[in-house]
Amino acid sequence: MSVVLTEKAANEVKRYQEENKIEGDLFLRVGAVAGGCSGYSYKLEFDQEFDDAQDEQFDFHGIKLVVDKKSSLLLEGTTIDWYEGLDARGFKFDNPNVTKSCGCGSSFQV
């Protein structure tokens, strides 16, 4: 399994959907895209298009999560959690494949 969404992160996704009245048969698409100061950036978005040949689908705590196969190689073993503290708030990617990341933590190299 390439990516895991924690229960805390899934609850935050549900809260966001309810708060922003996002309805329909959508899933959370997770990916790695070229960009950022270290090479790749994480991408999270709601989507409704799924391609059996290009995507993998998982279910975590009631959230349908989709990862394209190219991103899956970069994200293998990644856990997505929700962090909320005095210093920051947001989704945290714990990616064991990262060899280097930028100072702000939003981009990475593998």
VENGIDA-V262303 format. One record per residue. N is the residue number from 1. RES is the residue in one small letter. PSI is psi in whole degrees, 0 to 359 (NA if undefined). Layout:
N	RES	PSI
N	RES	PSI
This chain:
1	m	124
2	s	317
3	v	143
4	v	134
5	l	120
6	t	164
7	e	320
8	k	317
9	a	319
10	a	319
11	n	324
12	e	322
13	v	315
14	k	317
15	r	316
16	y	317
17	q	315
18	e	313
19	e	325
20	n	11
21	k	46
22	i	113
23	e	172
24	g	178
25	d	76
26	l	158
27	f	167
28	l	116
29	r	127
30	v	136
31	g	173
32	a	125
33	v	149
34	a	133
35	g	176
36	g	172
37	c	348
38	s	354
39	g	313
40	y	151
41	s	151
42	y	149
43	k	131
44	l	130
45	e	158
46	f	142
47	d	160
48	q	355
49	e	132
50	f	135
51	d	113
52	d	326
53	a	335
54	q	342
55	d	154
56	e	141
57	q	140
58	f	165
59	d	123
60	f	112
61	h	40
62	g	2
63	i	124
64	k	123
65	l	135
66	v	137
67	v	129
68	d	153
69	k	329
70	k	314
71	s	327
72	s	324
73	l	322
74	l	337
75	l	6
76	e	123
77	g	4
78	t	137
79	t	130
80	i	123
81	d	168
82	w	128
83	y	135
84	e	112
85	g	184
86	l	330
87	d	336
88	a	166
89	r	129
90	g	182
91	f	137
92	k	127
93	f	119
94	d	95
95	n	112
96	p	350
97	n	350
98	v	128
99	t	338
100	k	142
101	s	163
102	c	172
103	g	326
104	c	349
105	g	8
106	s	350
107	s	162
108	f	167
109	q	151
110	v	NA
